[in-house]
Amino acid sequence: MSASIAAPSAAALKVPGFWRRALHHRSFVIGAVLTLLLLLAAAVSLVWTPWSPYEMDMASKLQKPSGAHWLGTDPFGRDVASLLLVGARASILVGVIAVGIGLTVGTALGLLAAARRGWVEEAIMRFSDFSLAFPAILSAIMMTAVFGAGIVNAIVAIGIYNIPTFARITRASANAVWSREYIAAARACGKGGFAITMQHVLPNISAVLIVQITIRFAIAILAEAALSYLGLGTQPPQPSWGRMLSEAQTLMFQAPLLAVFPGMAIALAVLGLNLLGDGLRDLLDPRLARAR
């Protein structure tokens, strides 16, 4: 999915007919439904699960789906449905914090680069290039070697990986806004760089950032699953979709559904967020909206 998106006005969300068009946009609707299901699963797990996801029952291990255990049980006798529900919380937690780190720091750096230009912009862009040389998984491996495995290190690694992406997108979109006539008018009225950035630049690139949040959220969920699969992310006894896949790999012929269910959960969550991002991009970009 292309990250290069024109900077539509944030007011697009308030334009009459936006939600009417959104309800007729297939990608947006499907993505929104799948994303809401992910959020609902995490919310429900806070107050209810069919069985305890932490208690093992070796006498009930590797049971097939039934009325008692809707999706069966794992090698430790834990209910798979309960593990999936609670595992959604870990995915959302990592996504929210990691994307929040990237959004906050990256957007600030991108806005600074666009406002100051010159050596400041060059230094920030070279920092972004350097950061992109260390993917989330590689960063997590290095942090694990120093601080040990855990969800906190996974969040930090994924968050750091998001910073240069947000910085580059923010800088490119902000540069386009800084070239507009109303920015020159604001300067003529005596407004400083900080005031122009907060009152004019940031509101006009917010739609781009909203789209990127959904995209990076999907990538964060996928990265958390990969790190947990490698044993570097969420640690036992906390359930994780990635670790469920790791535990199921030795039982592919004996109980293949143990890999199917968490794999489907990851795929649907990532698919939903990507479709939601695609839909928002189409709806918030005035050129694409007119084309539709």
N, C-alpha and C positions, 0 to 999 in steps of 0.2 A: 504494500500500500504506500502510495507516495506521501511523503511528509511535506512536500512543497505545495502549499495551499495559499491562495490569495487571501488577503486580510480583509474579510467582510466585517461590517460594523456589528458591534454587540447588540445594537438595536434590532437586529434581524429577529431576535427571539420575541420581540414585542410587536412585530409587524402583524397587522390583522391577516388572518389566513395562514399563519405559520403552522399552527397546530393542525389545521385542516389538511394542509399539504403533508404534514408529518404522518398523519394517520393513513394517508394514501401512498406513502413511500414504503415499499416492501422491505428494503434492507433495514430501515429505521425501526419498523414495527417488529420484525423478527428479532433484531438485536436487542430492542428494549424489552421484549418478553423474556428472552433468555437471560438478560442481565438482571431483571427483576426476580426471576426464579433463583438465580445465584444468591442475591441479597436475601430473598425469603428463606432459603435453606439455612443461611447463616443465622438469621434472626430467630427462626424456629428452634435451632439447636441451642440457643441461649436458655430456653425455658423448657424444652422437651426433646427427648430422643426415644426411639422405641426401646432401646436397651442402653445400659451404661457402656460408653465406648472405651472405658479404662479397665473394666473388670474382665479377666480371662476365665474361660470355662472350657477346659481341655476336653471334657466329655462331649461338648457340642461342636467341636472343631470341624471345619470343612463341610458343613451342612449345605445342601442345595436350597434355593429359594423356596420358602414355604409361608404359611400363614403366620407362624411365630417369628420367623426371620425372613423378611420380605425379599432380601437380596442374598440370603445365605449368611454363612459365618466364615471367618478367616482361619488361618492355622492355629490361632490362639483361642478360638471359640468366641471371638468378639463379633457383634452384629455389624455386617458390612454397611447397611443403611445408616446406622448411627455413626459409623466412622466417616462416611461421606458427608453427612450433615455437619459434623464438627470440623471436618477437614476444610469445608468451605470457609469457616471462620479464619483459619490460618492463611488461606489464599487472599481473602479480602484484607486482612490485617497487613500482610506484606505489601499488597498492592497499594493500599491507601498511604502507608507511611513512606514506602520507597518512592512512589510517584510524588508524594508531597515534598520529599526532600529534593527531588529533581526539579519540580515545578518552582519551588520557592527560590532555591539557589540559582538554578539555570535561568529563570525568567529575570531575576535581578541582574545577573551578569549580562544577559542579552540586552536588556534595556540600557545598562551602563555603557556597553559597547556601542550601541546605536546613538546614544546621546553625546558621548565624548569623542568618538572616532579617534583617528590618529593612532598613537602608540598604545593607548588603552584598549582600543578595539583589537589591534593586532595581538596584544598579549593575551587577551581573553580567548581569541580564536585559536591561538597556538596551544593554550591550556586545554581547550576543548579537543583539539586534535590529539594531544597527548593522552587525555583521559579515555578517548575512544579506542586507544591501543590496548586497553585492559577491560575486556568484556566482564560481565557480571560473574560468570562462573570462574574465570581466572582470578578475579579479585577476591571472590569468596575462598578459593583454594589458598591464596596467599594469606588472607586474614585468618583462616582456620589454622594454618601452620603456626601463626603467632599467638592467637587468642583462643583457639579451640573452636569446634563446630557449634553452631547454634543459630536460632532464628534471628537473633539480633545482628550477628555478622552478615547473614544473608540479606537482611533488610538494608544494612549500610552499603553492602557491595552493589546491590541492585539500584539503590538510591544514587550512589556515585555515578553509576553507569548512565543514569537518566539525565544527569546535570548537563553534559555537553549537548545532548539532543535538544533539550529545551532552550539552552543558550543560543544555539545556532538558529533554531526556528524563530525564536523571539527577536534576535538581532536582524534576521532577514526581513521579517514582517514589520518590525519597527522602522527600519531604514526606509521602507516604502511609505510609511506614514509620515516620516520626517520630511519627505520631499513634497508633501501636499501644500496647497496654497493656504489652508487655514492654519497650518503650523507657522508659516511666515507671518500671517496676520497676528497670531498669538505673540510671536517675538516682537512685532512692531508695537504691540500693546504693553511691552515691558515684562512679559512673563519669563521666568527663568527656566533652565533646562529641567529641573525637578518638577516644577508645576506643570510644564507642558507634557512631560512623560506621564504623570499621574492623571491629568485631566483629559488629555487628548490621545496620547499614544497607547497607553495600556487598555483603555476601554475599546479602542478600535482593533486591537489584536486579540481580544479576549475570546472571540469565537474560534480563532485558530488554536488557541491554547486549550479550549474545551475539547476540540476534536483530538488533539494530541494526548490529552489526559486519558481518554478512552483507549487509544492505541497503546500507550505506554502501560496502562493498567493490564491489558491483555498480555503484553510481553512480560510484565512483572509476575503474573500468575504462572506463566510458562517457565520462567526462570526459577521461581520458587519450587515448582514441581521437579525441575531438573536437579536443583541443588539438594532437595530432600531425597531424591532417588539416589544421588551419590553419597548420601549420608552427611551432607554439609549444611543442610537447612534445618527444618523443624525436627526436634529430637524427641524420642520416646519419653513419656507415654502419650504426648500430644499427637493426635491423628493428623496425617498429611496425605494428600492424594499422591504425591510423588513417592513417599515411602510405602504406600500401599502397593504401588506398581513394583517397587523394589522387592517387597516381600512376596509378591505373586510370581516373580520371574522363574523361581525354581519349581513352580507348581502349574506350569502352563498346560501340561497334558492331564494332570490330575484334577485341577479345578481352574479351567481357563477363564471363567467368569470373574475370578478375583482380579484379573488384569483388565477385563472389559469395562467393568463399572467405573473405576477411577479414571481409566483412559477416556471414557465417554464424558465424564464430568469435566475433565480438563479441556477436552476438545470443544464441548458445548459452551463452556465459560469463555474461552478464547474466541470462538466463533461469534458468540453474542456480542462481545465488546468490539470486535473488529467490524461487524455489520452495523453496530450502533455508531461507530466512528465514521464509517462510510456514509451512513444516512445523514449524520450531522454535517459532514463536509458538503454534501449535495444541497442540504437545506439552508445552510448558513452562507454559502458562497453565492452572491447575487448573480454571477454569470451562469452558474449551473442551474440556479433556481429559474432564471428566465428561459434557459434552454429546455427545461422540463415543461 
